[in-house]
Amino acid sequence: MKIVYYTYPSFLDPALHFIKELSKYCELYCILELSPETFHSGFFDIEPRNFNSRLENGVSFFTNNFPPFIKEYLENVIDFKITIFKNKHACNPINIFTIYPVIKYLQKVKPDFIHFDQITIRSFPILYYFKNIYIVVNIHDPLPHSGEDNWKGKLIFKISKKHINRYILFNSFLIKDFSFKYKIDQTLIYSSKLGIYHIYKNYLLDLKYNGNKQTILLIGRLSHYKGIEEFIEAAKILSFKVKNVDFIIAGKSIKNYKLPPIPELNNNNRIIVTDRYLNNSELANLISQSLMIICPYRDATQSGVVLTAYAFEKPIVATNVGALSEYIIDNITGILVQQGNISALADAIFRIYSDVTYMNMLSNNIKSLKNLNWTNIVQNTIKQIYNSID
């Protein structure tokens, strides 16, 4: 079986885990789509730079620009290419000159499947050149988050769907809504899981704990749906119960999102905001030093923040929205509370903070999780997707 896996910097953390495992079972070729706005995106912790061509050797690039451990994720991949879109405007017609070498490359590879992490305006022409190849597409966000509606993304998806053979959602909660919104037969939609992002633990090797204070962390891109306002209100309540705690909000604000005013707290507690892209070492260090991770989301699909926190065995306090309950087991790996209930959010944080035995129990349960295992995920994908298509 010959598969091409087409991914993007913003999905690289799960993609590398999937690629590492999938490459054990098939002839795997990979393509990473890179454009100006995707430098410093998710796991792709790279400074913007110029490239000599539109199609670069991905293995060499990763080997030269990432720590040595990256080789183990790529060692069984037959070939890895990076397609370089130098124009920041996705709709610019010049992009066809960039995607054409990719099309020629795919014609040479002759895959049985092309598996996309999503369809973008830039990658869209591939679908028209390969109508006889089975197309599988991951749907990371079946419905847009509040405050993040993207009409271009919805449009390109609607005109792409007639070329797509199978869809993979990473939760079951939104299958019906996704099917209804885009008028897709549910038999074409497969529900999978994402595994734990263990890759970030490699970035702790040279880091030292600086800690004067205990920390409670909200991390990830800063957006309306993340419930940052609720986190701040909970911190205000908790500041009367705890001492010497830093409530940290860390990540880059999306366009048009404005952070609320940051109040002063009692008892030598502080709210600290780091509003910028966090490199991989900073992210790993912040999570590893925190007591717990807070996800007071207003809506959600699954969460990469949760899967990264699990790599460090950190308990989660989250709102019970979207598919979070498919990844966070209440009172087992964290605590789920009702969205918008600030008192319940503060109480859940305090319960973990004040009871070390309970905190350790949650951490040990995370360590024992079985269902977020990449080997099982890939084997199920092969069985349910690749082997099921006639």
Secondary structure, 3 states (H helix, E strand, C coil): CEEEEEECHHHHHHHHHHHHHHCCCCEEEEEEEECHHHCCECCECCCCCCCCCCEEEHHHHHHHHCCHHHHHHHCCCCEEEEEECCCCCCCCHHHHHHHHHHHHHHHHHCCCEEEECCCCCCCCHHHHHCCCCEEEEEECCCCCCCCCCCHHHHHHHHHHHHHCCEEEECCCCCHHHHHHHHCCCHHHEEECCCCCCHHHHHHHCCCCCCCCCEEEEEECCECHHHCHHHHHHHHHHHCCCCCCEEEEEEECECCCCCCCCCCCCCCCCEEEEEECCCCHHHHHHHHHHEEEEEECCCCCCCCHHHHHHHHCCCCEEEECCCCHHHCCCECCCEEEECCCCHHHHHHHHHHHHHCHHHHHHHHHHHHCCCCCCHHHHHHHHHHHCHHHCC
